[in-house]
């Protein structure tokens, strides 16, 4: 039997759903959630307008002069995250058979700093294996065999250093 959904998916890709519309919706939702959480503005309408405007500006920039293709890497990233979530859910179901109070055990385990480092490492692993790093590191940056390694190490060091600075600031705020 032929695949009935393949032509539909191909038509949606052709119409720009994968390359623009779905990533734009995700971006708008993230902006709206951040504005709602920060309580910068009291009005939900203002939050919605700002979120939609910011996501249009962002995607207009990505599609216009730079022409970065984000749909493919973002779909790979989402698929990898979905598989990771499924593995974690099945792991939790299996662990619940051996631990009578699993929520208490998980609450104690995930309060440690090492659990946070594991989550950061998982994020960066998915970020690089899905190809989303191409947004931060353009194609022309790597110019030779040595340039590839040195530039990648420099960029990774800057990103990891920034994360450690943010983590340090957050932990010092909690101590106060």
LINMO-V341209 format. One record per residue. OMEGA is omega as a letter, one per 30 degrees, with the letter a starting at -180 (* if undefined). Layout:
omega-><OMEGA;OMEGA>
//
This chain:
omega-><a;l;a;a;a;l;l;l;l;l;l;l;l;a;l;l;a;a;a;a;a;l;l;l;l;l;l;l;l;l;a;l;l;l;l;a;a;a;l;l;a;a;l;l;l;l;a;a;l;l;l;a;a;l;l;l;a;a;l;l;a;a;a;a;a;l;l;l;a;a;a;l;l;l;l;l;a;l;l;l;l;l;l;l;l;l;l;l;l;l;l;l;l;a;a;l;a;l;a;l;a;a;l;l;l;l;l;a;a;l;a;l;a;l;l;l;l;l;l;l;l;l;a;l;l;a;a;a;l;a;l;l;a;l;l;a;a;a;a;a;a;a;a;a;l;l;l;a;a;a;l;l;l;a;l;l;l;l;a;l;l;l;l;l;l;l;l;l;a;a;l;l;a;a;a;*>
//
